[in-house]
C-alpha cells in the first residue's frame, strides 16, 4: 500500500515550511518571512512511531493583486485537500484568528477529510492561552506547537498517525486491486491508452496538452486480475508550469506514483525520452516501484527489421539507472500490442510482490561470494554473515555484515545483479540494506 499523504495547509506566513522542514529532518523548503515564498511543490518523507508517510508543503498564495487572495487561496487549498489523506491545518498563535483561517476551515469541513488543527508560534506556556479562540473554527481541539523550536511536534504527530489505515486494511486493498499509475508528459496518449484498455471513453481525450488536471481512477477486471488505472496529469517543464492549479497537478502525479504498485511511463515515439520523462520515472525508481516503459504512437514511425531493437537500446541508454524496466511498443490509436499492457504489468507486479525463502536466499548469496570474493576496501574485507527478506512490495532484503565501510559500490551492484539473475526481479526495483554485526 502507498504511504499516507499528509498535506500541510494554511494561509501564508504561518510557519508551514518551517514545520515541514522540521518533520523532514532537513531544510527542503525555503523559509522566509515573506508570504508566498514556496512556489513549487515540495514533497518529502517523514516517520513517526513506525509510520512512514509522505508530506506535501502546499506553499503560500501568490496573487497578482490583493483583491483575489480568497479566490486564489480557495483554489490552492482545495486541490491540496483532495490530494491528502490527512491534513495539518496550521494557524498563527501570535496573530490570532483571521478571516482567512475561517475560509480554509470552511473548505476543510466540507472535505470530510481528517484534520489536525495546529496552532503554531506558541513559544511559551503563557502563549498557550491564545489557542482557545481557534475552537471557533469548528475543526476540533487545537494542538499548540512551536515549529521553530520543535516544541509539541510529538503530540501533533500522535494525532496525525491516528488517522492512518491499519496494515491489515492496506493488505486487503492491495490484494483486491493492482494499482497502475500512467505517467508522462502531456499529450503522449495516457488517456487514450486507458480508454483502449477500458473499451470505452471514460477519460477525456484531446490533443490539447494538459487536458487531464487531476489523477483519475478507473477500475478494470480481466483474466490477469483486478486493476486500478490511474490517469495522471502530464508534467511540463518547470518554466511552463505557470498556473497554481497545474502545480497541484504535478503534486498529484507524484502522489499517484507513491500510491501505485506499477508505474507505466508513456513516451511519444516521435519525441523519444526527455529530461522530464527521466525525472518522472526517476522518482518511481527511487520509490523502488515496479516499472514499465511504453513507447506510444509506434504506428507513426517508419520502420525496418532493426528499428525497434535500436530504439530500445537508445532508451536503455537514457534510462540506464533502471536496467530492470520492461519495455513495450504500442499504438493506443490503432490498438497495436495494447493487449500486452496488462499482461506485462501483471508480471511486473508479481515480481514486485515476490518473497524468497531465507534458506534459498542464503544459498544464492553464498554461491555469489564464492564466485567473486568481496574486494579489500581500506584494509578491510566484507563478510556477509546472513541475509533475509524482510518485506515485499517492493522486495526488501537485509544483509548482516561485519563492516559496512568495507562494502564497495561495485560489489553492492554485483550482489543486486545476482539476486535479479537468480530470482527474476525483472520489472521491479528492489531494496538491499546492510546492517553490521560485529565479530564476537
N, C-alpha and C positions, 0 to 999 in steps of 0.2 A: 504494500500500500504506500502511496506517496506521503511524504511528510505533511503534517498540517501546516496551513499557511496563516500567519498572523500579520495583519496589517496594522501599522501604527498611523492613526489618523488624528486630525485636529487642525485648528486654524494656524496661520503662520506664527512662528517665533514663540511657540510654547515649549520647545525643547525636544521635539520628536527625533531629530537627527542625533542629538546628544544621547538620548535614551537608546536609540538604535545602535550607536557605536559602543555603548557600554555592554549591551546584550551580545553583540557580535564579538566583543573582545578585542576589537581593533578599530582604528579610525578609518571608516569606509565613507561615510557621508561627510560632506563639508559642513562644518559647524560655524555659523556666523550669526551675529545679531541682526542681520538684515532679512526681512521676510522674503521668501521666495528664492533662497539660495539653492536649495536642492531642486535641480531642474529635470534630471533624468531618473529613471527607475533605479532604485538601489535594492539589492537582493542579497541576502546572506543567511547562513545557517546559524542556529543557536541551540543550546542544550540546557535542559533543566530537569533534574530528578529522573534521569534516564530517558527523558523525552527529547527527541530531536525534532526541530521544527524550522520552517523557513519564514524569515521576516521580510516584509516589504516596508521600506520607508517611503511614504507616499508623497513627501515633498510639500513645499508651500505653494501658494497661489501666485500666479504671475499675470494679473490683469493688466490690460493696456491702459485702462483708466479706472478710477475708483468706483465708478458707477456700476461696474459689472462684477464686483467682488463676490456677491452672493451667488450669482449665476455661475461663475467660474468654480466657486467652491462646491456647489451642488454637483456639478458635472464630475469633478475630480473625485470627490468623496464617494459618490455613488458607485463609480467604477471600482474603486478600491474595496468598498464594502462587498460588492458582488464577488470579487475575486477571493476574498479571505474566508477562512473557516472560523477564526476568532478575531475580534477587533479590540485593539487597545486604543481607547479614546483619551487623548491627552489634553488636559486643560491647564491653565496657568494659575497656580495658587496665589501668586503675588498680585496679579492683576485682577483676579476675581472673575465672576461670571459675566460673560458678554453675550450680546445678541448673536454673534457668530457661533458661539458654543451652542446656543439653543437651536440654530439652523442645522448644525451637524447632528445634534442629539435627535432631532425630529426624523432625519433620514435613518438613523440607526434603529430607532424604534420600529419604523416601517419595514426594515430589512428582516427583522426577527432573527438576526444573527446574534450569537453570544458576544456580549460587550463587557469589557473590564474598564471601568471609569478610573482614570489615573489623574490625580492632582499633583502636578509637578512643581518644582521650585519651592518645596516645603523643606527648608534647610534646618529649622529648629522646632522644638516641641511647641513653642508658643504659636508658631505659624500654622499648626495643625487645626486650630480653630477656624481658619479661613476656609477649610474644606466643607464646612456644614452647608454653605449656600449652594453647593453643587448637587445636593439632594434634589433641588428644584428641577433638575434636568430629567428626572424620572428614569434614569438609566440603572439605578441601583446604588449600592454602598460604594462610595469612593475609596480608593487606596491612595494614601499620601506617599510621595516619593521625592527624592532629590536626585535626578539623573546625573547631575554634575558631580555630586558627592557619593553616588552609588548607595544611597540610603533607601530602604524599603523595597528594593528590587525583588528580594526573595518572596515577600508577601504578595507582590504583584504577580510574579510568575506562578506561584502556587494557585492563584485564581485562574490564570490563563490555562494551565495544563488540565485543570478540572474539566474543561470543555472538550478535550481531545478524545477521539473514539478509542475504545479499548482495543488491544491487539486482536482479540477474538473477532470483533466486528470487522476489522480490516481484513483478516484472513478469509472470512466468509465472502466478503465483497470481491476479493481477488479471485477466488475460485469460481465466482459467478461469471465474471467478465474479464476478458483480456483488453486492457486499455491501450489504445494505439493513438499517439499524437502525430498528426500530419503537419509538418513544419516546412518552412521555406520562404523565399522572397514572395512578394505579391505577384499574382498573375502567372504562377508556374503550373497551375492546374490542380491545386489541392482540393478545392470544392468539386471540380469536375470528376476527379477520381473517386471521391466519396459518393457522388451521385451515381456513378457507374457501378460501384460495389453495392449500393443500396437498391439499384434498379428503379430509382425514382428521383425526381428533382426536389430533394429535401433541403438542399443548401443553395442559396442564391449564387448564381454564376454569371459573371460579366467580364468583359475584357478591360475593365477599369481597375487598375491596381488599388488594393486596399478596400475592396468591397466588404470583405469579412472583417468586421471590427472586433467581434467577440469570439471566444472559444465556444464552439457549438458541438454538442454531443449528439451522436446518432447511434442507435443500437441495432445490431445485426446478429442473427444466428444462422450458422451454416454447418456443414458436416465437419468443419475444422473446430467448431466451438462457438462460444458466445463472445461477441466483440463490442467494445465501445469505441467508436471512431470519433476522434476529436479534431475538428477543423479549426485551425488557428489563423489569426491574422498574420499576414506577411510582415517580416521585419525589414524595414528600409534602412538605408544609411542614416547615421545619426543626424547629418546635416539636413536631411529631408524630413525628419520627424519634428514637425512644427506644432501640430495640434496637440493639446494636452490629452485629448481623448485617444490619440494614436499612441502616445507614450504608454497609456494604460493597456492598450492592445499588446504592446511589447511585453509588459508585465505578465499579461495573461498567457502569452506564448510560453514564457519561461515557467509559469505556473503549470501549464499543461504538460510540459516536459517533465516537471517534477513529479506529477501525479501519474504519468504514463508508465506502462510496463515496456512497451515497444515504441521507439521514436523513429518515424519514417521521414527522412529528409527528401523532399522532392525538388529536383532541379530541372531547369529548362535545357533540353538537349542542344539548342542553338546557342545558348549563352554559356553553358558549362558551369563549373563550380566557381563561386565568387568568394570574396573575403567575408561577405555577410553569411553565406552558407557555412563557411568554416566556423564562424563564431556561434551560429545557432547550434550546429551539431557538436561543436566543442563543448558546449555546456552539457549536452546529453552524455558525452563521453566522460566528463568529469563526474557525473552522477552515476556512472557505470550502468547505464541503461542498455537494454537490447536495442540494436541499431540496424537500420536498413536504409539504403540509399536507392531512390528510384529516379531514373532518368526519364522524364516525360517528354512528349512531343517527338518521340523517336521516328514517327512517320514522316516528319519534315526533313530528315537528314538523308542526303544522298549516300548510298552505302555500297560497299563491296564485301567480299567474304572476310575481310580483316578489320572492318570499321569498328564493330562492337568491341573486339579484343583490344584494339589500340585505344579506343575511348576509355575503356575500363582501366587500362594501365595508367592513363593520364589522371583519371580520377583517384586511383590508389596512390599516385604520387603526390597529389594535392592534399589527400586525406591520410597521409602516412602515419599520423598519430593514432589511427584506429584501423589497423590492418585486418581486424576481425570482422568488419562490417559486411553485410550481404548486399549485393547489387542486383538490380533488375531494370531492364529497359522496356518501357511500355509506351502506349498511346492511349490516354484516357478518352480521347475523342473517338478513335476507331475501336477501342476495346482490346487492342493487341496486348497480349500477355497479362491483362488485368486479372484474369482468373488465378494467376500465380501469387498475387499480392498477399492475400490472407494465408495461403499455404506456407510461404516463406516467413511471414510474420509469426505464424504459429510455431515454426521451427525455432526462430529466434527466442520466442517466449519460453519454449520448453528448455532450451539451454540456459536461459536466464533463471529458471526455476530449479535447475538441476542440483541434486545433492549427491555427494560422493562419500562412500563409507570410509571411516578413518583407516582401516586396515589396508584397503586398496590404495588409498591416497599415499600412505607412507611407503608402500612398496614402490610406487612410481617415483617418489622423491628420492628414496634410497638408490634406486637404479640410476636416476639422473645424476646424483652425486658421484656414483661410481664411474659413470661415463665421462664426467667432466668435473674434476675437483675444483672447489672454490679457490680463486686466486688469493695470494697473500696481499693484504692491504695494511700498510703501516705496521709491518712485522707481525700481523695477526692473520689467522686463517679462520674463516667462518665454519662453525659447526652447527648442523641442523639436528636437533635432538628429536623433534616430534612435530607433526603437522596435523591439523584438523580443520574441517569445515565448520564454521560457526553460524553461518546464515546462508540464505538463498534470496533471490530477487533483490539485489544481484548476488551471485555466489561470492562468499567472503571466506578467506582461508587465513588461519593463524599459524605462523611458524615460530616455534620456540628455538632460539639460537643462543650461542654463547656471548656474542658481542655484535650489536647492530652496526657498529662503526667498521666492522670487517666485511660488510656487505657491499660489494662493488655493483654499480648500476648495471653493468653488462651481465653480471651473474643473476641479478634480480630479473632482468629481461629473459635470460635463459630459463629460469625456473618457471616463469609465466608461460613461455612457449612450450615447455614440457607438459604443463597442465593442459594447455589448449590442445596439443597434439594427442595426448593420451585420452582425454575425456570429451573432445569435440565441443568446445565452447564457442563455436562459430556463431557470430551474430550478437554476441553479448559481451559487455565489459565484465571483468572480474576484479576483485579487490583482494590483495595479499598484504597482510600486516605482519610485522616481525616483532617478537617480544623476547627480551633477554631472560635467560635462566642461567644464572651464574654457575660455574663449575663448583661442585662441592669439594 
